[in-house]
Amino acid sequence: MGEVMDSSSHACRSHAGERRGSPARRIVTTMAPRRTLFVVMLLLLVAAPVTLLSGCTLGGDTSSLPGLGERAGNDKISVTVHSLKVLNGVTSDLGSVITPDSSQDAFVIADLTVQNRQDSAVQVDPENLRLWRTDNHYQRGAGAASTTGLPHEFTALKARPLGPGKKIRGMVAFVFPKGTALEKIVYAADPDIGIGLNGMTVRAPVAKRPPRLGQTARGGGLALTVRSVTYPQRLTHGLWTTAAKKGFKMVVVDLSVKNLDYRPSYKINPLNVVIVDNRGGQHMSSFSALGMAEAAKLQLKRLKPGARTSGKVVISIKKRLKVKRIRYAVGVLGPPLEIAVSR
């Protein structure tokens, strides 16, 4: 079941796979500078080394191939593609938004399980996964080293030997132009293993407006609720008073964060709370608000799944700027985890 090629077409496919076409569009990041670590991290995010190749057809009618969620295989390996997600962009673990170079492109993320049916080890490789268009061109999956900057939710399928009877689950990333019609997804083996896609179109979901104050946003295994955003002239606690410097204003954000399913635990950090202003700039806490009681502040804390914490952070921004969104910097396979303050 799921054999896509005979021996003659396999030889042709192998030859095509050795060709080197133009490199896929680079993955880039749109962000405002926050920390030096951001820059270092993103320099490690190499362009996905996937190549658009033309080649011989891997068999004619694909309607008889197994579909998404169904097991396909030969006598050596079985493959189940659980899903194909199309995304305009993703959010890194540091909260920056990563998009393809062109707004006309989208990420395609395959989530799959590979199982070894043999009595000896077999090599698993994300570049063995090929996503075929209906015009008889395909693209190799990106290697794990090329997806370093993608979020925690992206569990990369890594190149590794797989022991007899063992199976491994992981994700493989591609970049395709929006509107591309996809014919099938193929795992290169001997013989190749195919899953039919029936002309599935690369179309990213319409972006939704983020929830508002008092509502809850979910993403990256966390839930964020911003209870209030206030602009005090000064903060006083005991002998201490804190005020913004000239030309700036203080913004106090009262929020809660819950670990929905980030495992084994998630370390809450108040520095991960970011204001996005009306010009797209990002601002994080950069001073200690001595005029606020420690018990009122959002604390460094490790949350197990199901646990919640809450508190306040103080961020200084220029008076002329408006607070548009409150973002919590966590990796998401999709848009950032944030709450809208103003539209």
C-alpha positions in Angstrom: 0.0 0.0 0.0 1.2 3.5 -0.8 3.9 2.5 -3.3 4.2 5.3 -5.8 6.8 4.1 -8.2 8.0 1.1 -10.1 11.7 0.4 -10.4 12.1 2.3 -13.7 10.5 5.5 -12.3 12.5 5.1 -9.1 15.7 5.4 -11.1 14.3 8.5 -12.8 13.3 10.1 -9.5 16.7 9.5 -8.0 18.4 11.2 -10.9 16.0 14.2 -10.5 16.7 14.4 -6.8 20.4 14.9 -7.5 19.7 18.2 -9.4 20.3 21.5 -7.7 17.7 24.1 -8.5 17.4 27.6 -7.1 17.4 27.8 -3.3 14.1 28.2 -1.5 13.1 31.7 -0.3 14.9 32.6 2.9 13.1 32.6 6.2 13.4 36.1 7.7 12.3 37.8 10.9 10.4 41.0 11.4 11.0 42.5 14.9 12.0 45.5 16.9 15.4 45.0 18.7 14.9 43.7 22.2 18.0 41.8 23.3 21.4 40.9 21.8 20.3 37.3 22.2 17.5 38.0 19.6 20.1 38.9 17.0 22.4 35.9 17.8 19.4 33.5 17.8 18.2 34.8 14.4 21.6 34.6 12.8 21.4 30.9 13.5 18.2 30.7 11.5 19.6 29.8 8.2 17.5 29.8 5.0 15.6 26.5 4.8 17.8 24.5 2.4 15.0 23.1 0.4 15.2 23.0 -3.4 12.4 23.1 -5.9 13.1 20.4 -8.4 11.4 19.0 -11.4 11.4 15.3 -12.1 9.7 12.3 -13.4 6.2 11.7 -12.2 6.0 9.3 -9.2 3.1 7.5 -10.6 -0.1 8.6 -12.4 -3.4 8.7 -10.5 -2.9 9.6 -6.9 -6.6 9.1 -5.9 -5.8 5.5 -4.6 -3.0 6.7 -2.3 -3.6 6.9 1.4 -4.6 10.3 2.7 -3.7 12.5 5.6 -3.9 10.6 8.9 -3.7 7.2 7.1 -0.7 4.9 7.2 1.3 4.4 4.1 4.4 2.3 3.6 6.4 -0.6 2.1 7.9 -3.7 3.7 10.6 -1.6 5.3 9.1 1.7 6.5 5.7 3.1 7.2 4.7 6.8 7.3 1.7 8.6 8.7 1.3 12.3 7.9 -1.0 13.5 10.7 -1.5 17.0 9.3 -0.2 19.7 6.9 -0.5 23.3 8.4 -0.3 26.4 6.2 0.9 29.5 8.1 1.7 33.1 7.1 4.3 33.2 9.9 5.3 31.8 13.2 6.6 33.3 16.5 10.0 32.5 17.9 10.5 31.5 21.5 11.7 35.1 22.1 8.5 36.6 20.7 9.7 37.8 17.3 7.6 37.1 14.2 9.3 34.9 11.5 7.9 35.1 8.0 9.0 34.0 4.5 10.9 36.7 2.5 7.9 37.3 0.3 4.4 38.0 1.5 3.3 35.8 -1.4 4.8 32.7 0.3 3.6 30.7 3.2 5.1 28.0 5.5 3.8 24.5 5.1 4.4 22.3 8.2 4.1 18.6 8.0 3.6 16.6 11.2 4.4 12.9 10.6 5.4 9.6 12.2 8.0 7.3 10.6 8.2 3.7 11.8 10.9 1.1 11.0 9.5 -2.3 10.0 12.8 -3.9 9.4 15.0 -6.0 11.6 17.9 -3.6 11.2 18.3 0.2 11.7 17.2 2.6 9.1 18.2 6.3 8.6 15.4 8.9 9.0 16.0 12.3 7.4 13.6 15.2 7.0 15.1 15.8 3.5 13.6 12.5 2.5 10.2 14.1 2.7 9.1 15.6 -0.7 6.1 17.8 -1.2 4.9 17.6 -4.8 3.0 20.2 -6.7 0.4 19.3 -9.4 2.8 20.6 -12.1 5.3 17.8 -11.4 7.8 19.7 -9.3 8.7 18.9 -5.7 10.5 20.5 -2.8 12.6 18.7 -0.2 11.9 19.2 3.5 14.2 21.6 5.5 16.8 19.9 7.6 16.6 20.4 11.4 19.7 22.7 11.4 17.8 25.1 9.2 14.9 25.5 11.6 16.9 26.4 14.7 14.9 29.7 15.3 11.5 28.1 15.0 9.4 27.9 18.2 9.3 25.2 20.8 6.0 23.9 19.3 7.9 23.0 16.2 9.3 19.6 17.1 11.7 19.0 14.2 12.1 15.6 12.7 15.8 15.0 13.0 18.1 13.0 10.8 19.0 9.9 12.9 19.1 6.1 12.8 15.9 4.4 13.8 16.1 1.0 15.4 14.2 -2.1 14.4 10.4 -1.7 15.2 10.9 1.8 16.5 9.0 4.9 15.4 9.6 8.6 15.7 7.3 11.6 15.3 8.4 15.1 14.2 7.7 18.1 11.9 9.2 19.1 8.6 9.0 22.7 7.2 8.6 23.9 3.6 8.0 27.3 1.9 5.6 27.5 -1.0 3.9 30.3 -2.9 0.3 30.9 -1.8 -2.2 29.3 -4.2 0.1 26.4 -5.1 -1.8 23.2 -5.7 -0.3 20.2 -4.0 -0.6 16.7 -5.4 1.1 14.4 -2.9 3.7 14.1 -0.2 6.3 11.5 -0.7 8.8 9.9 1.7 11.8 8.9 -0.4 12.5 5.2 0.2 12.9 2.1 -2.0 10.2 1.9 -3.2 8.9 5.5 -2.4 6.0 6.0 0.0 3.2 8.4 -1.1 0.3 10.2 0.5 -2.3 11.8 -1.7 -3.3 15.5 -1.2 -5.9 15.8 -4.0 -4.9 19.2 -5.2 -4.8 20.8 -1.7 -4.2 24.5 -2.1 -1.5 26.4 -0.1 -3.8 28.9 1.6 -3.1 30.4 5.0 -6.0 31.0 7.4 -7.3 34.6 7.7 -5.6 36.4 10.6 -7.9 36.8 13.6 -8.0 39.9 15.7 -6.4 39.2 19.1 -8.7 39.1 22.2 -9.2 42.4 24.1 -8.6 43.4 27.8 -10.3 40.9 30.1 -10.3 38.2 27.5 -7.9 35.3 27.1 -5.4 34.6 24.3 -4.0 31.1 23.8 -0.8 30.0 22.0 2.5 28.3 22.5 1.0 26.1 25.3 0.1 29.2 27.4 -2.9 31.3 28.1 -2.6 35.1 28.6 -5.2 37.4 30.3 -4.5 41.1 30.7 -6.8 42.4 33.4 -5.9 46.1 33.1 -3.5 48.6 31.6 -3.1 51.9 33.6 -1.0 55.0 33.4 -0.1 56.2 36.9 1.9 59.5 37.4 3.9 57.8 40.1 4.1 54.7 42.2 4.6 54.8 46.0 5.3 52.0 48.4 6.7 52.6 51.8 9.6 55.0 51.5 10.0 54.5 47.7 8.5 56.5 44.9 8.9 55.7 41.2 8.1 58.1 38.4 8.8 58.2 34.6 11.5 60.4 33.3 10.7 63.5 31.3 8.9 62.8 28.0 8.0 59.3 29.1 5.0 57.7 30.8 4.7 54.6 33.0 2.4 51.8 31.9 1.3 49.3 34.5 0.1 46.0 33.1 -1.8 43.6 35.3 -1.9 40.2 33.8 -2.1 36.4 34.5 -0.4 33.6 32.6 -1.5 29.9 32.8 0.5 26.9 31.5 -2.0 25.0 29.5 0.3 22.2 28.2 3.9 23.5 27.9 5.9 20.5 29.2 7.5 19.7 31.5 7.2 23.2 32.9 7.5 26.9 31.8 9.5 29.6 33.5 7.5 32.8 33.7 9.7 35.9 33.3 8.3 39.5 33.7 10.9 40.6 31.0 8.8 38.5 28.5 5.9 41.0 28.8 6.1 43.4 25.9 4.2 46.5 24.9 3.7 46.8 21.1 3.0 50.5 20.4 0.9 52.1 17.6 4.1 52.3 15.4 5.0 48.7 15.8 7.8 49.3 18.3 8.3 46.9 21.2 9.0 47.9 24.8 9.9 45.7 27.8 10.6 46.5 31.4 14.0 48.1 31.9 14.0 49.4 35.4 13.0 48.3 38.9 9.7 49.8 40.1 10.7 50.4 43.7 7.3 52.1 44.3 5.4 48.9 43.9 5.2 46.1 46.5 7.0 43.0 45.6 3.9 40.9 46.3 2.1 42.9 43.5 4.7 42.2 40.8 4.8 39.4 38.3 7.5 37.1 39.7 10.0 34.8 38.1 8.3 31.4 38.6 8.2 28.0 37.1 4.8 26.7 36.2 3.8 23.1 35.7 1.0 22.3 33.3 -2.3 23.6 34.7 -0.7 26.1 37.0 -1.3 29.9 36.9 0.4 33.0 38.1 -0.4 36.7 38.1 1.0 40.1 38.9 2.0 43.5 37.5 4.8 44.8 35.4 5.9 48.4 34.8 7.1 49.5 31.4 8.2 53.0 30.3 7.3 54.4 26.9 7.4 57.8 25.3 4.3 60.0 26.0 3.4 60.4 22.3 3.1 56.6 21.8 0.0 54.6 22.3 -0.2 51.1 23.7 -1.7 48.9 21.0 -1.1 45.4 22.2 0.4 43.5 25.2 2.5 40.5 24.1 3.9 37.7 26.1 7.1 36.4 24.4 6.6 32.7 23.8 7.1 30.5 20.7 3.9 29.9 18.7 3.3 28.0 15.5 1.3 31.0 14.3 0.9 34.7 15.4 2.2 36.0 18.8 0.4 35.5 22.1 -1.0 38.9 22.7 -4.0 41.0 23.8 -5.3 44.1 22.0 -5.5 47.3 24.1 -6.5 49.6 21.2 -7.5 48.8 17.7 
